[in-house]
Amino acid sequence: MVRLRVKELAQERGVSMSKLSRIADVSYKTIQAMFRYPDQGFNSKTLERVAKALRVEMGDLFENIPDE
């Protein structure tokens, strides 16, 4: 399973959900969903914007979790 690391990356950089929303030009509700439901799917364009805002490669947003 793959999960998003947006929350962790934002926290490491001291970026709040509202600030990330503004920088990435992505709705606050979408950022909130990324933080709360990291195993959900999101639009690739949105993920590109978030990665750019966090100054990471798009691949850095993902973490592979082994199936149990």
C-alpha positions in Angstrom: 0.0 0.0 0.0 1.2 3.5 -0.7 0.5 6.5 1.6 1.1 10.2 1.3 3.8 11.8 3.6 2.4 15.3 3.1 1.7 15.8 6.8 5.1 14.7 7.9 6.9 16.7 5.3 4.9 19.8 6.1 5.6 19.4 9.8 9.3 18.9 9.2 9.4 22.2 7.4 7.1 24.1 9.9 4.4 24.6 7.3 0.8 24.6 8.5 -2.1 23.3 6.5 -3.4 26.8 5.8 0.1 28.0 4.7 0.5 24.9 2.5 -2.9 25.6 1.0 -1.9 29.1 0.0 1.6 28.3 -1.2 0.4 25.3 -3.3 -2.8 27.1 -4.5 -4.8 24.0 -3.4 -8.0 24.2 -1.4 -7.7 24.0 2.4 -10.1 21.0 2.4 -7.9 19.1 0.0 -4.8 19.7 2.2 -6.8 18.7 5.2 -7.8 15.5 3.5 -4.2 14.8 2.6 -3.2 15.2 6.3 -6.1 13.1 7.6 -6.5 10.4 4.9 -3.0 9.8 3.6 -4.0 6.5 1.9 -6.6 8.1 -0.4 -5.9 9.0 -4.0 -5.4 12.6 -5.1 -5.1 14.3 -8.5 -1.5 14.3 -9.9 -1.7 18.0 -10.7 -2.5 18.7 -7.0 0.3 16.5 -5.9 2.7 18.3 -8.2 1.7 21.6 -6.6 2.1 20.3 -3.1 5.5 18.9 -3.9 6.6 22.1 -5.4 5.3 24.1 -2.4 7.2 21.8 0.0 10.3 21.9 -2.3 10.5 18.1 -2.7 10.4 15.7 -5.6 6.9 14.3 -6.2 8.2 10.8 -5.3 9.1 12.1 -1.9 5.4 12.6 -1.1 4.9 8.8 -1.1 5.8 6.0 1.3 5.4 2.4 0.5 3.7 0.4 3.4 4.1 -3.4 3.2 0.8 -5.3 3.2 0.1 -7.1 6.4 
